[in-house]
């Protein structure tokens, strides 16, 4: 299959939010974000729209250009956000206000812990780094190369400038990231239980760093 990467546009945002909800079916995502809640969906759409012009951020969409099915050509099948942190740039830990209907306590506890770990692991580095903040592929297209193409975009930038790359990984994505050279640098285990996830489960989140693999310029 053939995909092209293009800048994400405002008109793509509702499709991208739908892709995110469809592709992330782990206990943490389901517990945080009720899928049938209009306020939660609106919050996600507004968050992406607000961050499209964020300095250092690259929002990309993967577009189907070669399925052979005419009705699917030009369809957005995935999206990602890569964020470039320059040398000495501070990694922020401030959290947003969570939408009505979300599990605000769980969001605060987990996203807060992840946000605090990022500068601990990367803030003292002498080099800048590229941060994969989000990557999602439509389940119908998973395993066909769109996700790998979005991964390579940021890693090629990191290699070009001789920088590390960083991400937080859900358990089902770890093997993919390891194939691209990422290695575990830490983890958190969180007990998750609410009306959407019952009985409760332990959820593991991994922090992963890809070492410098390019000579820089």
C-alpha positions in Angstrom: 0.0 0.0 0.0 1.1 3.6 -0.6 0.8 6.4 1.9 1.9 10.0 1.9 2.6 12.2 4.9 1.1 15.6 4.8 0.7 18.5 7.3 -2.4 18.0 9.4 -5.1 20.6 8.7 -8.0 21.8 10.8 -10.5 20.0 8.6 -8.8 16.7 9.4 -9.2 17.0 13.2 -12.6 15.3 13.7 -11.4 12.3 11.6 -8.1 12.1 13.7 -10.0 12.1 17.0 -12.2 9.3 15.7 -9.0 7.4 14.6 -7.5 7.9 18.1 -10.6 6.6 19.9 -10.7 3.6 17.6 -7.1 2.7 17.8 -6.5 3.1 21.5 -8.5 0.4 23.2 -6.3 -0.2 26.3 -7.7 0.0 29.8 -6.2 3.4 30.5 -7.6 5.1 27.4 -11.0 3.6 27.9 -11.1 4.6 31.5 -10.0 8.2 30.9 -12.1 8.9 27.8 -15.7 7.7 27.5 -16.2 7.2 23.7 -19.8 8.3 23.6 -19.3 11.6 25.4 -19.6 14.8 23.2 -17.7 16.9 25.7 -14.7 14.6 25.7 -14.7 14.5 21.9 -15.0 18.3 21.7 -12.1 18.6 24.2 -9.9 16.4 22.0 -10.7 18.3 18.9 -10.0 21.7 20.6 -6.8 20.4 22.0 -5.4 19.4 18.6 -6.6 22.6 17.0 -4.9 24.7 19.6 -1.6 22.8 19.3 -1.5 22.7 15.5 0.7 25.9 15.5 2.6 25.1 18.6 6.3 26.0 18.2 8.5 23.0 17.5 5.5 20.7 16.7 5.0 18.7 13.6 1.4 17.4 13.2 1.2 15.0 10.2 -1.5 12.9 8.6 -0.9 9.6 6.7 -3.1 9.6 3.5 -4.0 6.6 1.5 -2.8 7.1 -2.0 -2.7 3.6 -3.5 -5.3 1.1 -2.2 -6.8 0.5 -5.6 -10.2 1.2 -4.1 -11.2 4.5 -5.5 -13.5 5.4 -2.6 -10.6 5.1 -0.1 -8.0 7.2 -2.0 -7.2 10.4 -0.2 -8.5 9.0 3.1 -6.7 10.0 6.3 -5.6 6.7 7.9 -3.4 7.9 10.7 -1.8 10.9 12.4 1.0 11.8 14.7 2.6 14.7 16.6 6.4 15.0 16.8 7.7 17.7 19.0 11.3 19.1 18.7 13.0 20.3 21.9 16.0 22.4 21.3 19.2 22.2 23.4 18.4 23.8 26.8 14.7 24.1 26.1 12.6 23.3 29.2 10.2 20.4 29.1 6.9 21.6 30.6 4.9 19.6 33.1 1.7 21.7 33.3 -1.5 19.8 32.7 -4.7 21.0 31.1 -8.1 21.1 32.6 -9.8 17.8 31.9 -13.2 17.6 30.1 -16.5 16.8 31.9 -17.2 13.1 31.7 -13.6 12.1 31.8 -12.0 10.3 34.8 -10.3 13.5 36.0 -8.5 11.9 38.9 -7.0 9.1 36.7 -6.0 11.7 34.1 -4.3 13.8 36.7 -2.6 10.9 38.3 -1.3 9.2 35.2 -0.6 12.0 32.8 0.9 14.0 35.6 3.3 11.2 36.4 4.3 10.9 32.8 4.7 14.6 32.3 7.0 14.7 35.4 9.1 11.8 34.2 9.9 13.4 30.8 12.2 16.2 32.0 13.8 13.9 34.6 14.8 11.5 31.8 15.5 14.1 29.1 15.8 17.5 30.6 19.4 17.1 31.7 20.6 15.9 28.3 23.2 18.1 26.6 21.5 17.5 23.3 18.0 18.4 22.2 15.6 15.6 21.4 12.5 14.7 19.3 9.4 13.6 21.3 6.7 11.4 19.8 3.7 12.7 21.7 1.0 10.8 19.8 0.7 8.3 17.0 -2.5 6.6 15.9 -3.5 4.5 12.9 -7.0 3.5 11.9 -7.4 -0.2 12.9 -8.3 -1.1 9.4 -4.9 0.1 8.2 -2.7 -1.1 11.1 0.2 -3.3 10.0 0.3 -1.9 6.5 3.1 0.6 7.0 1.4 3.9 7.7 2.5 3.9 11.4 6.1 3.0 10.4 6.2 5.9 7.9 5.1 8.3 10.6 7.7 6.9 13.0 10.5 7.3 10.4 9.7 11.0 9.8 10.7 12.0 13.3 13.6 9.6 13.6 15.1 10.8 10.4 15.0 14.3 11.8 16.6 13.1 15.0 19.3 11.2 13.1 20.0 14.2 10.8 20.7 16.4 13.8 22.4 13.8 16.0 19.7 13.8 18.6 17.9 11.3 20.8 14.2 10.5 20.5 11.7 10.0 23.4 8.2 8.6 23.8 5.8 7.0 26.3 4.5 3.6 25.2 1.4 1.6 25.9 2.2 -2.2 26.3 0.9 -3.2 22.9 3.2 -0.7 21.1 6.5 -1.6 22.8 7.7 -4.2 20.2 7.1 -1.8 17.4 9.2 0.9 19.1 11.9 -1.6 19.9 12.3 -2.4 16.2 13.0 1.3 15.7 15.8 1.3 18.3 13.9 2.5 21.4 14.8 1.0 24.7 13.1 1.1 28.0 14.2 3.9 30.4 11.6 3.5 33.1 8.0 2.4 33.7 4.9 3.1 35.9 2.2 0.7 37.0 -1.2 2.1 37.7 -4.3 0.4 39.1 -7.3 1.3 36.9 -10.9 0.7 37.9 -14.0 2.8 37.2 -17.4 2.3 35.6 -15.8 1.7 32.2 -13.1 -0.7 33.4 -14.4 -3.2 35.8 -13.0 -5.5 37.2 -9.9 -3.3 37.7 -6.6 -4.0 36.0 -3.0 -3.0 36.3 -1.8 -0.8 33.5 1.9 -0.4 32.6 3.3 2.6 30.8 6.9 2.5 29.5 9.2 5.5 29.0 11.5 4.8 26.0 14.6 6.5 24.6 16.2 6.0 21.3 19.9 6.9 21.5 21.7 9.0 18.9 22.0 7.1 15.7 23.0 9.9 13.3 26.1 11.9 13.0 24.3 15.3 13.1 25.0 18.3 11.0 
